[in-house]
Every structure is written in C-alpha cells, then in structure tokens.
Amino acid sequence: MKNIITYVFLLISSLVLAQNKAMQGTVVYSLKLNIDYPAQNTGTLYFSDTRSCYVAGEYTSSHSSGTKVIDYDLDKDDDQTKYYVNTKDKTLHTQESVDSETYLIFETLPKISWDISFKDQDTILGQLCNKAVGEFRGRRYIAWFAMDIPVRYGPWKLQGLPGLILKIKDTASKVDFLAISLNLENTGKLTNDLQLPTTNIKPIQLKPFIDLKRASEEEFVNRIIASMPRDRKVTRKHIEKKGDGMERIFEWEEENETESN
C-alpha cells in the first residue's frame, strides 16, 4: 500500500512539473523574395506556448553587377525588425525603425482563414507536415505545418495553424519561407527574446504607422531620384505600399474599396 501511495505521489508530481514547463524552441528560416527584384535573408523565430518573436535578418540581393542599377535599401536602419505574437492576448506587435525612430506597432492578431482539409503531407527537418492554404493581405499562401509541434506560429506575421509552420510560399512565387533548422526544448523559463521592448520606443497603431512609413519612403526616393544622373535608375527594396511588398493590401483599404463599389 505504501508503494502504491508513493507511486501515485510521484506520478502527480511529474504531471504538475510537466504542466509548469512550457514548450520553447527556435526555428531559423530562409526567405526568398521576388517582389521588386530577387532578394533573400535569414530570420529566426523564438517561441513558447503563448508567445513568439520573429527576428528578420538583413536582406541581400542578387542583382547582376553588369546592369546600371543602384540599390537603395529603405530598411537601412540598424535596428532589426521584430514581430511579437501573443496568442493569449490575441495581439501582434512589430518593432520597426523609420528615420532613426524606433516604433512598436500594435495590431489585433490577424485572423487568417486556413483550409486544412488537404491530405497532402511532406517531411521537413524530420517533422511530418500537413498542407494548408490561406490568404493574408493580398497574397494566397500554401503552408506546411507540423502537428507534432502544437504551437500556432510561423515566420513573419504568418500564424494561426494548429501546428508550427515550417514551410510557406505564396502562389505567385513572390514570398518563400523555408525552415532550415529547428531546436525544441522544455523549460520553465521564458526567454528574453519573447518580451516586448519597453525603452527608447514609440508606441503606434498599424494604420498611422503605414501612412508614416509610406510618406517617409516616398520622400526618400524622390530625394534620391532628383540627385541621380540620367543614365541611372533607382530600385526600391522591400517597399510596403499598396500593390508592393509582402503586404499588398490592408484591411482598411479593402473596406474603402468595398464602400466605393
């Protein structure tokens, strides 16, 4: 009887400890963009049960050296762009710099309507993944997610599936994320990478930030164009304006279009 009581006590203790430990992990993604011209970077996703942070890497381009093109990177600020998702509060915060000012942009966590009825499967980094299709801000995506890693995260702002997204590509072949390394661990400690920044940062809503960023980009490009010789042209790298960039159209723009029709 004593042995049984001891066994039950140990079982309950192990269950309590397991509940107190949160799944955490990191995923490194390669990103290939083909919007203004081919470019790529490497980003890292940090995640726990209820939070994630995607840290975007620095872009490099694959322009031919023989063309008379000068590239001006509009994401030239030193601070890295970071995307913080909180599934418990249903919030998305983006840390991004414009004109040497760092902003923390708030938006309600976008709800992506995913179709997960497909039977297609693929294996990525040893994880069996299922196929899903969804649309987000003007692009249609095909995603592959790992059901055995039951967190609702992915690279950039792409999230909401019942498993970690390890591969996702839009149907126009403009945006292509692929996980190239994965590390999982169980720990009770929340990594600092998941904490929202609190110092030297200006809070702002998404719509006014997009307006501010577009105005800054337009002013910058106009200034460069005015100073360039006539035999040169300027390319814009990763500009987020309507019809360009990873986000082609925002919800309030969709609303305006509906009202005008």
Protein Blocks (a to p, Z undefined) as FASTA:
>chain_A
ZZmmmmmmmmmmmmmmmmmpccdddddddddddfkbccdddddddddfkbccdddddddd
fbdfkbccddddfklbfbdcdddddfklopacddddeehiacddddddddddddfkbfbd
cdeehiacddddddeehiacdddddfklccfbdehjbghiabdcfbdcdfklpaccddfb
dcddddfbdcfklpccfehpacddfklmmmmmmmmmmmmmmmmmmmpcfkbccddehiac
ehiajblbdfklmmmmmmmZZ
